[in-house]
Amino acid sequence: MFFILSKTINYLTMPIVIVVIFLLLSAVLKNKLWRRRMFWLGLGTFLFCSNEFIANEVMKAWEIPPVPIKSIDNPYKVAIILGGVISGDTELKDRAFFARGADRVYHTAILYKQGLVEHIFVSGGTGRLIDIGQKEAEQIVEVLEVMGVNPEDIMYESNSRNTHENAIETIKALAGRYRPEECLLITSASHMRRARACFEKEGFPMDVFSVDIYTHKRRFTPDLLFIPNVGAMVIWHKLVKEWVGYSAYWVVGYI
């Protein structure tokens, strides 16, 4: 029930959906005053959320920043990759198609090749409500093997559907074999706060390695300050998703 409810709330809180709701109300309401208010609320929300400078600043405050690879002094026994990076909507099914977040796999492979992690654990089933399809962890394992990772150094679980279940299933598989300090958690910078909190709640605190950065260096150029940008809307969608997810997890005690 929580899984379905969280998905529904996430869709309803997307900025673009809110803009559309305001504009629809401005077209159907009979009261002229409220029609005008809904129009300006819709336009204002759109201009605010499409401003790249604002979106970049807010996301910079939320993301857990990445660290240089050279800052890793001692190798980790296990790198834990969280799923959420495979596109399940492609018609061709003979290989994995990555959506945003392929850095989770690519950067982990880099760490493995440089001897900074000995094993890789992939956590991820499917986050889809319907049309389950192939489990994501299984596809990521196939990609890692193509990238030259020894199959004997790869472990995975494909039962989890969200970040809370990622933590539960991963700890179930690794606890007793590896200590938290021997493990490195790898996920997107914008998702790291929630992911880290889930593992800590379950008594498995780890070092983290953020990837998939949405932000860039602060700039005060006219295009960033004044021109609407669709990329800014994407950032806000990601932010709202993480805020809603983090809040919901806090309410139900997952973090």
Buried (B, 14 or more C-beta within 10 A) or exposed (E): EEEEEBBEBBEEBBBBBBBEBBBEBBEEBEEEEEBEBBBEBBBEBBEBBBBBBBBBEBBBEBBBEBEEEEEBEEBBBBBBBBBBBBEBEEEEEEEBBBEEBBBBBBBBBBBBEEEBBBBBBBBBBBBEEEEEEBBBBBBBBBBBEEBEBEEEBBBBBBBBBBBBBBBBBBBEBBEEEBEBEBBBBBBBBBBBBBBBBBBBBBEBBBBBBBBBBBBEEEEEEEEBEEEEBEEBBBBBBBBBBBBBBBEBBEEEEBB
